Amino acid sequence: MQPYIAGIGGANVDIHGQSLSPIIMRDSNPGRLHLSMGGVTRNILDNLARLGQRCQLISAVGEDAYGHMLRTGCEQLGIGTQGLVTRPGASSTYISIMDSAGDMLVAMSDMRILKDMDQQFVADHLELLNGAEAVVCDANLSPAAMEYLATHCTRPLYLDPVSTTWAKSVLPVLGRFHTIKPNRLEMEILADMPITSEKDLETACKKVLALGVKRIFVSLGADGIFYSSATGSIHRRSRQFDRMENATGAGDATMAGILYATLQGMDENDVLDFALGAGLVAISGADTINPAMSVESINNMIKEYVK
């Protein structure tokens, strides 16, 4: 098999609703509704596939229309589904409500099927995982599965904590991950400290790096990305961008950018630029995955907006 990136974690269907005007709580608001494939790990691989990377998705879907949509959709994108298991029940589903400016107001997820991806599930797919150039996962895996993955995977592990709730589940094995991409709130959980300043951010990164993590990319939303590594490097990237259409997929595209740039052998500064550029391409499109995602579109964003 040719070199590929493996992803293990969430694959779900996203239902997005955006209000056409300022939201009135506890009332019906006119807006636009959209159905698409989602899931943090699946989204990362989707972006990578659009960047020309070979990928293998390891996840679980239900015996329903959403499960069929996910499997056929991934296959059409060229994402390998050798590790995509179909099980009885409903597929993982995520719904988000965004305000008229495109910022998420509230979201809800039903990812019970992903909790069935236990230690044995990871063990069953260990050969596929260890055959990859790199492995990316999200914290939707059960604690037992996460522990087994962290202790038995021999390839560099990349982690997106997903949320503050799920971030807590990775604490016992956090030091086994090569690269992590939390946001500021998730970083507070991982470092067990409040972060209210740049100095706090540096201190929090030092605490987590001391556990064994090699690289930390902290997503700061409109304020860009903060980077710290085990070699002592600290970098910051900001952006000047006012064309946001949808913020939902920014983090997934950023992680895809980190993986792509790293595997292409780029240096730290270029990896940061590429990661932030990928995030900007994502938020410039109406959908979670921007169909315009490409190396060229990312480089154009870097030239115009990354500082």
FENHU-V466740 format. One record per pair of residues at least 24 apart in sequence whose C-alpha atoms are under 6 Angstrom apart, sorted by the first residue. I is the first residue (numbers start at 1). J is the second residue. D is the distance in whole Angstrom. If there is no record, write none. Layout:
I | J | D
I | J | D
This chain:
4 | 54 | 5
4 | 55 | 5
4 | 132 | 5
4 | 133 | 6
5 | 55 | 5
5 | 132 | 5
5 | 133 | 6
5 | 134 | 5
5 | 135 | 6
6 | 55 | 6
6 | 56 | 5
6 | 129 | 6
6 | 132 | 6
6 | 135 | 5
7 | 41 | 6
7 | 57 | 5
7 | 58 | 6
7 | 135 | 6
7 | 136 | 5
7 | 137 | 6
8 | 58 | 5
8 | 59 | 6
8 | 137 | 5
9 | 41 | 5
9 | 59 | 6
9 | 137 | 5
9 | 138 | 5
9 | 141 | 6
10 | 39 | 5
10 | 40 | 6
10 | 41 | 5
11 | 38 | 6
11 | 39 | 4
11 | 42 | 5
12 | 38 | 5
12 | 39 | 5
12 | 92 | 5
12 | 93 | 5
13 | 37 | 5
13 | 38 | 5
13 | 93 | 5
14 | 38 | 5
14 | 94 | 5
14 | 95 | 6
15 | 95 | 5
16 | 95 | 6
16 | 96 | 5
17 | 97 | 5
18 | 97 | 6
18 | 98 | 5
18 | 99 | 6
19 | 99 | 5
19 | 100 | 5
20 | 100 | 5
21 | 100 | 5
22 | 100 | 6
41 | 137 | 6
43 | 252 | 6
44 | 252 | 5
44 | 256 | 5
48 | 256 | 6
51 | 294 | 5
55 | 79 | 5
55 | 80 | 6
56 | 80 | 4
57 | 81 | 6
57 | 83 | 6
58 | 83 | 4
58 | 84 | 5
59 | 84 | 5
60 | 84 | 6
60 | 85 | 5
60 | 86 | 6
61 | 86 | 5
61 | 91 | 5
62 | 86 | 6
62 | 87 | 5
62 | 88 | 6
62 | 89 | 5
62 | 90 | 5
62 | 91 | 4
63 | 88 | 5
63 | 89 | 6
67 | 91 | 6
102 | 245 | 6
102 | 246 | 5
115 | 142 | 5
118 | 145 | 5
119 | 144 | 6
119 | 145 | 4
119 | 148 | 6
130 | 154 | 6
130 | 155 | 6
139 | 166 | 5
143 | 169 | 6
150 | 176 | 6
175 | 211 | 5
175 | 212 | 4
175 | 213 | 5
177 | 213 | 5
178 | 213 | 5
178 | 214 | 5
179 | 214 | 6
179 | 215 | 5
179 | 216 | 6
180 | 216 | 5
181 | 217 | 5
181 | 218 | 6
182 | 218 | 5
183 | 218 | 5
183 | 219 | 5
238 | 307 | 5
239 | 305 | 6
239 | 306 | 5
239 | 307 | 6
240 | 305 | 5
244 | 283 | 5
244 | 284 | 5
245 | 283 | 6
245 | 284 | 5
245 | 285 | 6
245 | 286 | 5
246 | 283 | 5
246 | 286 | 5
247 | 283 | 5
248 | 288 | 6
249 | 288 | 4
250 | 279 | 5
250 | 282 | 5
250 | 283 | 6
253 | 278 | 5
253 | 279 | 5
254 | 278 | 5
254 | 279 | 5
277 | 301 | 5
277 | 302 | 5
